[in-house]
Amino acid sequence: MRQYNAQGVTTIYENHGMEAAHIEGYRALRAADALTLRVAVAQEAESYGLPWSRPKTARAFIRDCERAAESIELQDEFFRFLGMSLMRDGSCWPGTIRMHDPYLGPYGQLTEGVEYISKERAALTMHMCGSCGMRLNTVVMGTRAHEENLEQLEAAARVLDVPSLHWILVHAWFLEPEQARRYARLGMDVTTSMAFTWAKGKLFRSRMKPSVLADLVPLRRILDSGLVVAGKAWSNIARIKRDLWSDSFVGLMATDRKPPQLDRCHALDTHGTTVARFYPKWHRGADGLSDAGSSETPEAGGAGMTDPRQGLGHKPGC
């Protein structure tokens, strides 16, 4: 977490791939007052993608859905349990993204992708989230997977007030015009990233028909449809992972230069308790001086928070 803070990351949303053990890890850190990031989580409905993943029994699936509904936490300052997630399909390289047209898999064979969760269990997850007022995250990459997802969401909306819940469409690598409009009518919000274009574009061009590239992370189309969009910081995360062991990163931490993440808008405020705890050299007291006696003037907007625990958060006026 300190390494994320060092890059100016203050909040994370773990909205898929989270099983109960992962969530309990965050909850334990919160109980120990050790979180230096604001964390929101959603529990995965089915089990997949991890070395120990095995399809759940029907009993275990229903039990975990019920436990998720009982675990909702919306008020805590640093840890929030928002709901559930389901993943429709996978990625291009292993040939698991579900597209309308066949494309080349990793060994040169044609594939249409893999269905990660059964339609029956997806419908049950939607019903549970809708009935309990939980947020549902639907992770969908390919155009065929979108059709399957939309059909079930629209069926759920006929008996549940889905638009009022503002469920989330996650990733949305490929999205056709009418699909975007249908999601908008369902009141969905979207999280995506341009990193899916620059990091995977060459792979898509080598495996799929050129015509599908017009549907690749179509931000203008998504915005014009009326969907609310959040851009994920995958590029920043990748840079963090790359830099953690680089000489430049280690060199910065070892010098007397002020870390770049301090006193920045949406980053760490030097009056906050988090900086006092993890970056004591650069912490400022009420007199505006650091513990090391520095008289450096804070940048604009660097006033202390009303609540010192807000040292992780957005600065006033930003």
C-alpha angles and dihedrals in degrees: 000000000000089000091054090048088052088063094048096260110145104161134039132186114205096196102162142020091038117136125186094267092055092049092048088054091059091043090053091051090051092049088053091049088239102125114114092174129062103243129198119182141187124197119236113240098212129030117248143124098046130094092250096042116133129164110268122241115247090253093051092047093054092042092054092048090052092047091051090053089052093049101058112138117181104157108054115110097225108020128044131173105205107174142277141318136208128195119216102187144348140238136301104248097064091037097247102121109107112231133171091239126046116256136185117285125210094278098043097265122129116253139173094202137253131287106230098191128028119248090240093056093042089054091049091051091050091049092049093048093045094047093048098039093244126154113252122204115200113196108206129165111165135057095241091050089052091056091052092045094048094048091056095042091051090049090051090048090059090067103022133050093246097161092060091057097059095216117195133246107209126209098343094191095177120025128171122215098253091044090057091051092049092052089050091054088054091056093244124162122210136223117190141140138224086223086082087065102045096035098044105023095099090051092050092050092051096047107032141050112276091237093071092064089078087067096049111121091325098193095174090052092047093050094044090053089062097251118145108236133203119190115222120223097232091136090054092047091051090051091050092053091047095047100043092087099029123114091238093057095045090044092054093051091049097051133076092247114123110255109252094230094067123097092005125134110266091008136086119320113217092223092060129103092239091062090044090054102041104020103031094160090065099039117120124212127208090282091060093247125121121235086255091059097253115160095195110145114239117244120256112293092025097124117133122264124257086238112039090213085070090076087110095054145078117300122240111271095020 
